[in-house]
Structure formats: C-alpha cells, structure tokens
Amino acid sequence: MSMENVAVIGTGMTRFGKHQDFSLKTLGGEAIRHALADAGLEASDIDAAFVANAMAGITTGQVSIVGQTILEANGFHSIPVFNIDNACASSSSALHLAVQYIRAGAADTVLVLGAEKLICADRTKAYIALNGAADIDFVAANDIDVTKASIFVSAVYPPRLEAYQQKFGLDAQTLAQIAVKNRNHAAHNPNAQFTTPLTVDEVLGSRQIVGPITALMCAPIGDGASAVIVTRERLVRKHQRPVWIRGSVIMMASAAGAATSVARTAAKAYTEARITPAAIDVAEVHDSISFNELLAYEELGLCEPGRGAALFQDGATTLGGRVPVNPSGGLESRGHPVAATGTAQIHELVSQLRGEAGLRQVKGAKVAVAENAGGFTGTDTAAIAITVLEA
C-alpha cells in the first residue's frame, strides 16, 4: 500500500451536550455541513464515507445502517458507506480506515463522521450501552447493576488508580486540579458541553464515585457529532488549509505483563510519523476521568513514568505551558458522546495547527497527537487509536 500523504481538509462539529430533541440525522447533518463548508466542498465531492456510532442500537433502536440513514437524510447517495463501532475509539478508527482507503486507491476524498445519542427519556439505556463496551463476563463477575452505574468508573479505573498511588503516590488534589484546568480550557470552546469555571473545592466536594474519584473528575454523558474530511495530497485545493496525517495506529489490549496498550500504540504511531514525543506541541487525550489524563502524560512519553503529577504541577500541560493537553476541555468538559469523541479531538487539533483556535490557541503549534481509547477486555483497554498530525 502506498504511504501517499493524506490531508485533513475540513472539520466540523456540533456543540456537545444534552440534545434530547435532536436526532442522529440532525446532529450528524450539522457536523457534515460545517466540515463541507470548511473544505469548500459539496456532498457530490465525497467519494465514500466512514460513519462511527457505538450506542444507537440501544439508545435509539437504530442498528446496522446508522451511516446510511444519516447521510441519505442529508443529501448523500450512491457512495460506499461503512459503519464503524470500536467503543470510544470508533471515529478515530473510522479516520484510520479512511486514510487506508485513500492510500489503497479506492477513493480520493472521504468523509468521516462520528455521531452519538446518549440522552434519552430512559437513562438506564445509556448505562446499558456504555457498560456493553466491557467484556460482559467481566461485568458479570463484578456484580455491577449495569442500569445504574458505569463498570469503568466502578471496577476498571479504581484498581489502576490504586496501583499507581501505591507505586508513585498521588493525591486527590492533583486529580481535582486537572479537572479544573480542563474546565478553564473549555471556557474558551463554544462547542464544549460545560464552560462554567470550577474550583478545586467544588470538584472535591462533588458526589463521590469511588475512592478519590468524584463526579466532576468524570466525563459526562451527552449527544453530539463531529466530522472530518480527508483527501490525497495531489487533490488539495489552493483555498484549503491542509493538516497532514503523519501517523495513525489502532491496536487492541496488550498481552499480560507487556507495556500498556496506549504506550505500545503511541510508540508505533511515533515511528510511523518519524517523531519523538519531544516534538509534540499539543495533545488531546482520553480523560474519561482526570486520572486517565495524568496517566496519558506518561503513556504518550510526555514525561517519565511516575512524573505525570510533576509535569502537571509545573504547568506544562496547561495553555501557555510546554505541551498543553486538552485545550478543548477534554472529555471532562468538552463532553464525551462516545463515537463522536475521536473526530472531535481531530477537529480541535486541526484548529490548533491552523492557528484558528482563538483564546485557547497554542502558540506556534506544528505537531499534535490525539489519544482516543475505549472499551475493556477484562485485562486492558480494548481499542486504542493514536493519531499524529502536522501543520
């Protein structure tokens, strides 16, 4: 397969949040229109589409053809459409496949869409859908009421956090400060679900979930859509502002005793992109809880193992620091409509690399990395996507 350069030429997204009265067709259509306008294209310019959705089968009842229903309702026809479900990494996986599709010569210009509906009249459906992203045998073994609680927050994240605390030490104050940092970033993002500033005391005083984890350290549920348009290098038009995909790697859980799946996937993506972590100017990471952001600092090689808290306390990951992380507000504040998260990360990083992020702009950003992970096999994260972008 050719390693021909592939460019992101258009991105768009809805505001993430509670959109109970909006359908997947409406949300997806809005994101698509923004992406087409950004690229200066029409629907007829799109050769194929990869559409990511993970939860609609339970929350809306629509299965199998989510992509086709959204696209037909928004003026598309007679193109190949692929429906992608890879847990929280669904739309990053869709982007990866779109890049390979172009490199294989199957299409020139491809639309990637992530769309999700988690807000519905019966809230238990959202929990059932989310918990379905973990191995059902693991869920059963942990005796979790899947209609009322998240298996991830209840049984997946706490052991990781406890093991880290025992090895390196970590206090709840730092976890709360990360949540506050992300909310401060989100205050400048018009597409974020939550923009009202928080204090450390508010985070620590919010409802306790388990151990030191409180509600305001966790990503909320919500609805939304985000879209990315990619094309081959020779077809980039003069008016477009391309951002180049230099590395795109998808992996599943690591073997027992191996390095974490995130670290292994990142290392492979860096090799493909021909960079080291020192080259990264800005990152979007999967902060489903604030501890996962701190862990990502280390797994992505932004600092040594055990030094994540020190990196944060030095201000390195805050806007104005050496390598700002989650300038969008991250999952905790921008929001986390599961299948829309990956392409929302790309939307943010493309804005950063174009110098179009406004008050949350990372000065001089040239290289960016997105880490999008989801699901749980019973031993490790199930689906991991690392994408390296360059201005």
C-alpha positions in Angstrom: 0.0 0.0 0.0 1.2 3.5 -0.9 2.2 5.8 2.0 0.9 8.8 0.0 0.3 11.8 2.1 -3.3 12.3 3.3 -4.6 15.6 4.4 -7.4 16.7 6.6 -9.1 19.5 4.6 -12.3 20.0 6.5 -13.7 19.6 10.0 -16.9 20.4 11.8 -18.8 19.6 14.9 -21.9 20.3 16.9 -21.8 21.6 20.4 -21.7 18.6 22.7 -24.4 18.3 25.3 -28.0 17.3 26.1 -29.9 17.3 22.8 -32.8 15.1 23.5 -34.9 16.6 20.8 -32.3 16.2 18.1 -31.9 13.0 16.1 -28.7 11.4 14.9 -29.7 12.6 11.4 -29.9 16.2 12.7 -26.7 16.1 14.7 -24.8 14.3 12.0 -26.1 16.7 9.3 -24.9 19.7 11.2 -21.4 18.4 11.7 -21.2 17.4 8.0 -22.3 20.8 6.8 -19.7 22.5 8.9 -17.0 20.1 7.5 -18.0 20.6 3.9 -18.1 24.4 4.3 -14.6 24.3 5.9 -13.3 22.3 3.0 -15.2 24.3 0.4 -16.8 21.2 -1.0 -20.2 19.9 -1.8 -21.7 16.5 -0.9 -21.1 15.4 -4.5 -17.4 15.8 -4.0 -17.3 12.9 -1.4 -16.4 9.5 -2.8 -17.0 7.4 0.3 -18.0 7.7 4.0 -16.9 6.0 7.2 -19.5 6.6 9.9 -18.9 5.8 13.6 -21.6 5.1 16.1 -21.4 2.8 19.2 -24.6 3.2 21.2 -27.6 3.9 18.9 -28.6 0.3 18.8 -29.6 0.6 22.5 -30.4 4.3 22.9 -32.3 4.8 19.7 -33.0 1.3 18.4 -31.3 2.1 15.1 -28.8 -0.7 14.2 -26.6 -1.6 11.2 -27.2 1.3 8.9 -26.7 4.3 11.1 -24.4 5.9 8.5 -26.7 5.4 5.6 -29.7 6.9 7.4 -27.8 10.0 8.4 -26.2 10.5 5.0 -29.4 10.0 3.0 -31.2 12.5 5.2 -28.5 15.0 4.4 -28.3 14.8 0.6 -25.9 11.9 0.0 -26.5 8.9 -2.2 -24.7 6.3 -4.4 -21.5 6.1 -2.4 -20.0 3.3 -0.3 -20.7 3.8 3.4 -19.0 1.8 6.2 -20.4 1.7 9.7 -17.8 1.6 12.4 -18.1 0.6 16.1 -14.9 0.4 18.1 -16.2 1.6 21.5 -14.9 5.1 22.5 -12.3 4.9 19.7 -14.9 4.5 17.0 -14.5 7.7 15.0 -10.7 7.6 15.3 -10.8 4.1 14.0 -13.1 5.3 11.2 -10.5 8.0 10.3 -7.7 5.4 10.3 -9.7 3.3 7.9 -10.5 6.3 5.6 -6.8 7.0 5.4 -6.0 3.4 4.4 -8.9 3.5 1.9 -7.4 6.6 0.1 -3.9 5.1 0.2 -5.2 1.9 -1.3 -6.6 3.9 -4.3 -10.2 3.1 -3.5 -11.3 6.8 -3.2 -9.9 10.3 -3.4 -11.9 12.3 -0.9 -13.6 10.7 2.1 -16.0 11.8 4.8 -15.5 10.6 8.4 -18.4 11.1 10.8 -18.8 10.3 14.5 -22.3 10.7 15.8 -23.8 9.6 19.1 -27.1 9.8 21.1 -26.8 9.0 24.8 -29.5 11.3 26.2 -32.9 9.7 26.1 -36.0 9.5 28.2 -34.9 6.2 29.8 -31.5 7.0 31.3 -30.8 3.3 32.0 -30.4 2.8 28.3 -27.3 4.9 28.3 -25.7 2.9 31.2 -26.6 -0.4 29.5 -25.0 0.8 26.2 -21.8 2.2 27.9 -21.3 -0.9 30.0 -21.7 -3.1 26.9 -18.3 -1.8 25.9 -16.7 -4.0 28.5 -16.4 -7.8 28.3 -19.7 -9.0 29.6 -18.1 -11.8 31.6 -16.0 -9.1 33.4 -19.2 -7.1 34.1 -21.0 -10.1 35.5 -18.0 -11.1 37.7 -18.0 -7.6 39.3 -21.8 -7.8 40.0 -22.5 -4.3 38.7 -26.0 -3.1 38.1 -25.5 -2.1 34.5 -28.6 0.1 34.6 -27.4 2.4 37.3 -23.6 2.5 37.3 -20.6 2.6 35.0 -18.4 -0.6 35.1 -15.5 1.6 34.0 -15.7 4.0 36.9 -16.7 1.3 39.4 -14.4 -1.5 38.6 -11.9 -0.7 35.8 -10.3 2.6 36.7 -10.1 2.3 40.6 -7.6 -0.6 40.5 -5.4 1.2 38.0 -5.5 4.3 40.2 -4.8 2.4 43.4 -1.8 0.6 41.8 -0.4 3.9 40.6 -0.9 5.5 44.0 0.9 2.6 45.7 3.8 2.8 43.3 4.2 6.6 42.8 1.9 8.4 45.2 -0.9 10.7 44.0 -3.4 12.8 45.9 -7.0 13.8 45.1 -6.0 17.4 45.0 -4.0 16.9 41.8 -6.9 15.0 40.2 -9.2 17.8 41.0 -6.8 20.4 39.7 -6.7 18.6 36.3 -10.5 18.8 36.1 -10.3 22.5 36.9 -7.7 23.0 34.2 -9.8 21.3 31.6 -12.9 23.4 32.6 -10.8 26.6 32.3 -9.8 25.5 28.8 -13.4 24.6 27.8 -14.5 28.1 28.8 -12.9 29.3 25.5 -14.6 26.5 23.4 -18.0 27.3 22.1 -18.6 23.6 21.3 -17.9 22.4 24.9 -20.7 20.8 27.0 -19.6 22.6 30.2 -17.9 26.0 30.2 -18.6 27.4 33.7 -15.3 27.6 35.7 -14.8 25.2 38.6 -12.8 25.4 41.8 -10.8 22.6 43.4 -13.2 22.6 46.3 -16.2 22.2 44.0 -14.6 19.2 42.3 -13.5 17.5 45.6 -16.9 18.3 47.1 -19.0 16.8 44.3 -20.6 13.3 44.6 -18.0 10.6 45.5 -18.0 7.9 42.9 -15.3 5.5 44.3 -12.1 6.2 46.2 -10.8 9.6 45.4 -12.9 9.8 42.2 -15.7 12.4 42.3 -18.4 13.2 39.7 -16.6 16.3 38.5 -13.5 14.3 37.7 -15.5 12.2 35.2 -16.7 12.7 31.7 -20.4 13.4 31.4 -22.8 11.6 29.0 -24.1 13.6 26.1 -25.1 13.9 22.5 -23.2 15.3 19.5 -21.5 14.7 16.2 -18.1 15.6 14.6 -16.9 15.2 11.1 -13.6 15.2 9.2 -12.9 15.2 5.5 -9.7 13.7 4.2 -8.1 13.7 0.7 -4.9 12.7 -1.1 -2.1 15.3 -1.4 -2.4 15.9 -5.1 -6.0 16.9 -4.8 -5.6 19.6 -2.1 -7.0 22.8 -3.4 -5.4 26.2 -3.1 -8.1 27.6 -0.9 -7.9 24.7 1.6 -5.8 24.7 4.7 -4.5 21.1 4.9 -3.3 19.4 8.1 -1.3 16.3 7.4 -1.9 12.9 9.0 1.6 11.6 9.7 0.8 8.7 11.9 -2.4 6.6 12.5 -2.3 3.4 14.5 -5.0 1.3 16.0 -4.4 -1.6 18.5 -6.2 -3.8 21.0 -5.3 -4.8 24.5 -1.6 -5.7 25.2 -0.6 -9.2 26.3 -0.4 -9.7 30.1 2.8 -8.2 31.5 3.5 -6.1 28.5 3.6 -2.3 28.4 0.2 -0.7 28.4 -1.7 -0.8 25.1 -1.7 3.0 25.0 2.1 3.2 25.3 2.7 0.5 22.7 0.3 2.1 20.2 1.8 5.5 20.7 5.3 4.2 20.1 4.2 2.6 16.8 2.5 5.9 15.8 5.6 7.9 16.6 7.7 5.6 14.4 5.3 5.9 11.5 5.3 9.7 11.9 9.1 9.8 12.3 8.9 11.9 15.5 9.7 11.5 19.2 7.4 12.7 22.0 9.7 15.8 22.3 8.3 17.1 19.0 4.7 17.3 20.3 3.3 20.8 20.8 -0.3 20.0 21.8 -2.3 16.9 22.6 -5.9 15.8 23.0 -6.2 12.8 25.3 -8.9 10.5 26.6 -9.6 11.9 30.0 -12.7 9.8 30.8 -11.6 10.5 34.4 -8.9 13.0 35.3 -6.5 10.3 36.4 -6.6 8.9 32.8 -5.3 12.2 31.6 -2.4 12.1 34.0 -1.6 8.5 33.0 -1.7 9.6 29.4 1.1 12.1 30.0 3.3 9.1 30.9 2.0 6.6 28.3 2.5 9.1 25.5 6.0 9.8 26.6 5.5 13.5 27.6 7.2 12.6 30.8 8.8 9.6 32.6 6.6 7.1 34.5 5.6 8.5 37.8 6.3 12.0 36.8 2.8 12.9 35.5 1.8 14.9 38.6 5.0 16.8 38.5 4.5 17.6 34.8 1.1 18.9 35.5 2.1 20.9 38.6 4.9 22.6 36.6 2.1 24.0 34.3 3.4 22.1 31.3 0.0 20.8 30.3 -1.9 24.0 30.8 -2.4 26.5 28.0 0.8 28.6 27.9 2.8 25.6 29.1 5.3 23.4 27.2 2.8 20.9 25.9 -0.8 21.9 26.5 -3.2 18.9 26.9 -6.9 19.0 26.1 -7.2 22.7 25.1 -10.7 21.8 24.0 -11.6 20.9 27.6 -11.2 17.2 27.1 -13.9 14.6 27.7 -14.5 16.0 31.2 -15.7 19.4 30.0 -16.0 19.4 26.2 -18.0 16.2 26.6 -18.0 12.6 25.5 -20.7 11.5 23.1 -18.8 8.2 22.7 -18.4 7.7 18.9 -18.0 11.5 18.3 -15.1 11.9 20.6 -12.2 10.8 18.3 -13.1 13.1 15.4 -13.8 15.9 17.9 -10.2 15.6 19.0 -9.1 15.9 15.4 -11.3 18.9 14.9 -9.6 20.6 17.9 -6.1 19.7 16.8 -6.7 20.8 13.2 -7.9 24.2 14.6 -4.7 24.4 16.7 -2.4 23.5 13.8 -4.0 26.1 11.5 -3.7 28.8 14.2 -7.5 29.1 14.4 -8.3 28.2 18.0 -8.8 31.7 19.3 -8.3 32.2 23.0 -7.3 28.6 23.5 -4.6 28.7 20.7 -1.3 27.0 21.5 1.2 29.4 20.1 3.3 28.1 17.2 1.8 24.6 17.3 3.2 22.4 14.5 2.8 18.8 15.7 -0.1 17.3 17.6 -1.2 14.0 18.9 -4.6 12.6 19.7 -5.1 9.6 22.1 -8.5 8.0 21.9 -9.2 4.8 23.8 -12.2 2.8 24.8 -13.7 -0.4 26.0 -12.2 -3.1 28.3 -11.4 -6.7 27.6 -11.1 -7.7 31.2 -7.3 -7.2 31.2 -6.6 -3.9 29.4 -8.2 -1.2 27.2 -9.9 -2.8 24.3 -9.4 -0.2 21.5 -6.7 2.4 21.3 -6.2 4.9 18.5 -3.2 7.3 18.2 -3.1 9.9 15.5 -0.2 12.2 14.8 -0.9 15.4 12.9 1.4 18.1 11.4 0.7 21.6 10.1 
